[in-house]
Amino acid sequence: MATPGALPEEVRRAIVRGEDPPELAALLDKVRQCAYRIVDRDVERLDDDVALEAVLAAALAEGDDRRRAALAAIG
């Protein structure tokens, strides 16, 4: 996560914590709750690299949260 990208590192870290920039909040909420509903219009106003980095940060964090919850549930 410490590599340069289209989004500054602190923004990517904020997304992982669930502190989304306002311009990405609707998209990232969909990533976390119902990714299958994401359509072209959700990302068409964004730079491709920004959208990709933001979506990856949110999806990886959400996946890790769900993995941890599953591990806790099975003991």
C-alpha positions in Angstrom: 0.0 0.0 0.0 2.9 2.3 0.3 3.5 2.5 -3.5 2.7 5.5 -5.6 -0.6 5.5 -7.4 -3.4 7.6 -8.7 -4.8 8.0 -5.2 -2.5 9.2 -2.5 -1.5 6.6 0.1 -3.5 8.4 2.9 -6.7 8.3 0.8 -6.2 4.6 0.2 -5.7 4.0 3.9 -8.8 6.0 4.7 -10.8 3.9 2.3 -9.6 0.8 4.1 -10.8 2.3 7.4 -14.2 3.1 5.8 -13.5 6.8 5.6 -14.5 7.4 2.0 -13.9 10.6 0.1 -17.3 12.2 -0.7 -16.8 11.8 -4.4 -16.2 8.1 -4.1 -18.7 7.3 -1.2 -21.6 6.0 -3.3 -19.4 3.7 -5.4 -17.5 2.3 -2.4 -20.8 1.7 -0.6 -21.9 -0.4 -3.5 -18.5 -2.2 -3.5 -19.0 -3.1 0.2 -22.7 -4.0 0.1 -23.8 -5.1 -3.4 -20.9 -5.1 -5.9 -23.0 -6.9 -8.5 -25.0 -3.7 -8.9 -22.1 -1.5 -10.1 -22.7 -0.2 -13.6 -20.8 1.9 -16.0 -22.4 5.2 -14.8 -21.0 4.5 -11.3 -17.5 4.9 -12.6 -17.7 6.9 -15.8 -17.0 10.2 -14.2 -13.9 8.9 -12.5 -10.4 8.4 -13.8 -9.9 4.7 -14.5 -6.9 4.4 -12.2 -8.6 6.2 -9.3 -11.7 4.0 -9.7 -9.6 0.8 -9.7 -7.5 1.8 -6.7 -10.5 2.9 -4.7 -12.5 -0.2 -5.5 -9.5 -2.5 -4.7 -8.9 -0.8 -1.4 -12.5 -1.1 -0.4 -13.0 -4.7 -1.7 -9.8 -6.0 0.0 -10.7 -4.4 3.3 -14.3 -5.8 3.1 -13.0 -9.2 2.2 -10.6 -9.2 5.1 -13.3 -8.1 7.5 -15.6 -10.9 6.4 -12.7 -13.4 6.6 -12.0 -12.4 10.2 -15.7 -12.6 11.1 -15.8 -16.1 9.6 -12.7 -17.2 11.5 -14.1 -15.8 14.7 -17.4 -17.7 14.1 -15.7 -21.0 13.7 -13.4 -20.4 16.6 
